[in-house]
Amino acid sequence: MYTFYNSKVDGTIDAQITSGVVGNLFTSVTVSERVAGDTEFQKVWITDDADSNTYVGINSYSAYGQNVFLSANEADAVGDLTGSEVKYGAMKVVSALETAVTVTNDPLYTLIRVGDTIAVKSAPYEVASITDNGDGTSDIAATIDYVAVPGVGEFITSMFTMALTTGTPKPFWRERQVEAGSTWSGAPVVVDILLGS
């Protein structure tokens, strides 16, 4: 069973997060943030009650752009981030067959890169290739670890794997991007962190 914790401003572990509670990870988007645009980062700690290899990524569409990533040092706070961290995001499905999936990139998400591990939900057969019809790059040679063919309009996600030792918390980062002029308000909740082992 996974348990999540928020972080203090110095990057150390803080109180447990209850999934599904509004505002428990990021605060609500303000009017000024919607008008001007906003990017925020939040460090999240995870523990498991058994040793596990855990996939971490984005598992559902949000009104806000989202990415997840690891930083170089577990003690990092926001001020220690360099902007060069490798982020893991999502791509929207345009068409899906048993042997290939065509996707398009949302500009608020990180592109899936060659060599990434990806997750695709919804059906039990292998996908041979991923084609990004946004820039004409075909046959992204991703490692497909958790595979199921999705439906049109759904998302596939790139993931990293965390090796968890029973009861020992390890951190990763969430990024929230609000596009300038957005009409959305409110706050996303912690229900879209993808986990599998």
Summary of the structure (lengths in Angstrom):
residues: 197
radius of gyration: 16.9
end to end distance: 11.3
largest distance: 47.0
contacts: 598
relative contact order: 0.31
helix: 5%
strand: 42%
